[in-house]
């Protein structure tokens, strides 16, 4: 009475062994996972009692859930939306990363749930009425976007950032916010120079974590401050030249192509 499907973009361990839906070594847990957990190697080092068969972050996410339950979410540094089915307890656990980098849409109809990283695939199931949401339409006409948790489809919602759902036959769907930016933070030093150092260190650390890949990678370079800083930090952490990609406009007054070229030439 449950169907899990997955179409993979292979970044870490691109072998078939890491394809999904992914099963635990004993077959009890089955997971579909969209995203990447950047600190998976340090987490894996703590899970010495799990018999890993791949070098993927997928297996680490599943092993961490098996050992720590929902508390594993606080260990993950990354972007993710995943679902884990427990074949013994008949329980489904769904979670989305802290800032909602990876999307997760769902429909709850009486005793069933349909979920996906894409609205299109939910509609393709033909299990959802293709009816425009009045709230979503008003939002779209007013702001040119629909604010979460609503979507343009009636009855189809987005799981909020830092939120999880637990479902089973015996209980109503249980929603829980495991992370909130207004509560889960630390107070930095008030010294300007200390804060500047921390920002630089955090940025550098974040870029370095995202350079772990088993396939070639590059950077989307607009010529603006943000992407230019990222490319500079990438070149600092990587011993090879960085491939950069840009989109430019014919209207020169809107184009940052000349700045993108300067940064690309420099790095």
Secondary structure, 3 states (H helix, E strand, C coil): CCCCCCCCCCCCCCCHHHCCCEECCCCCEEEEEEEEECCHHHHHHHCCCCCCCCCCHHHHHHHHHHHHHHHHHHHCCEEEEEEEEECCCCEEEEEECCCCCCCCEEEEECCEEEEECCHHHHHHCCCCCCCECHHHHHHHHHHCCCCCCCCCECCEEECCCCEEEEEECCEEEEEEECCCCCCCCCCCCCCHHHHHHHHHHHHHHHHHHCCCCCCCCEEECCCCHHHHHHHHHHHHHCCCCCEEECCCCCCHHHCCHHHHHHHHHHC
